């Protein structure tokens, strides 16, 4: 079953560093087990900006035209063989990854670590700055009517936050230091609050961002150039880095008390100097996260119940012809989360 869809669609394509164009491309046909989604909203991620400005993230290099965007929601308009036709018309949030389902990591439940992963907007896999995409039906998560398409798109960064606080071991009564009050930092703060943390300290160099963090779950904010987090706020049960800054990572780990955890989320240097003596003597667990597994049901529940506010994160709305402006909006300190609307930005 299908609703009426066009044969072609408009697509924003990254041709090279800071080189964008809009192309006319065929609308894909859903394979068996897939659904075709008409894209409603796509959040702009820091990784999109990094590919746009630098053409690579670590070993992932843009070597051919690439469609950016992996935070998305929309409506199912067609289904492939084996998918219940009743899904047509469903509002969904897309988990933007295709694991193989057969490797050792997938079978162990860690499908985010699948070596054969095809992840939206990660070279050479195209993303969602386009009007229609396909995804495996189980990764098109049903959105309650009370959750907006904007919030549905931002369930992806919320999933990063959920993965981080899970790794950090946040439970009711926990204390946590979060470095960085950008989109991921404030989302981690909201997730930590939802998981029961009673003390949530957010550090950032920018006063405007620190002030904003107080609206999104932080109980305290600090300027790391004024406050020494290694001595003035210690100890905390957990540290989450959402900055990628080497000094923030090192100092954050030093703020963690005995048997605590440090979780590295931010994109930073490929190598850093860490306080090994502190890690060893206090048995601090230091780990990273790479995307997420099984987070969408929790994320939807947190938003639908009002425990996490994603709509208020949106500070900019752009059409498909304005993707360049959306990607460059992060230069404005007042910008938090920009959203692209492939069908046209709402009035």
Order of alpha helices (4+ residues) and beta strands (2+ residues): beta-beta-beta-alpha-beta-beta-beta-beta-beta-alpha-beta-beta-beta-alpha-alpha-beta-alpha-beta-alpha-beta-beta-alpha-beta-alpha-beta-alpha-beta-alpha-beta
